[in-house]
Amino acid sequence: MLTVGDKFPEFNLKATVSTESVEKAFATINNQTYAGKWLLVFFYPKDFTFVCPTEIKGFGDLNSQFADRDTQVLAASTDSEFVHLAWRKDHKDLNDLPFPMLADTAKRLTTALGILDEEEGVAKRATFLVDPDGVIQFAYVTAGSVGRNPQEVLRVLDALQTDELCPCNWNKGDDVLKVA
């Protein structure tokens, strides 16, 4: 699996960006789409499942806070953009999702990142914070049955953006460590 310090792989994927008409529901997103911004890219196993929508909603609830930190949130799975659209229309918590859902149907990005569950053929539950230079600064993976904590990802982003030493359980506004 790629990790902290590795370059995030090049990608060019179709994405579901709204639940409007088919003409407006999709866009193509690549590494340059959000050039100069931080990226939060989180992968989940499958649409129409149980843990995944709770996480997607959780990241959606914090989207404006990520945006305030110049960070673009991107959800991703190996499902198609059409399945993403159907799920967003079907699931009340996903109707107005404020960020794109990437469709890695060829599994190139999940493979390049090393997060493809080869037995199931789906993405593992993985999270990456990528700096504006395209370098991974945070990576973690949980078991498929365990949901993430979007607030913790936001906390880590805040710490990374200080460019300072941040102690255990540090939160935005807390003192950072000073080397004597």
Buried (B, 14 or more C-beta within 10 A) or exposed (E): EBEEEBEBBEBEBBBBBBBEEEEEBBBEBEBEBBEEBBBBBBBBBBBEBEBBBEBBBBBBEBBEBBBEBEBBBBBBBBBBBBBBBBBBEEBEBBEEBBBBBBBBBEBBBBBBBBBBBEEEEBBBBBBBBBBEEBEBBBBBBBEBEEBBEBBEBBBBBBBBBEEEEBEEEBEBEEEEEEEE
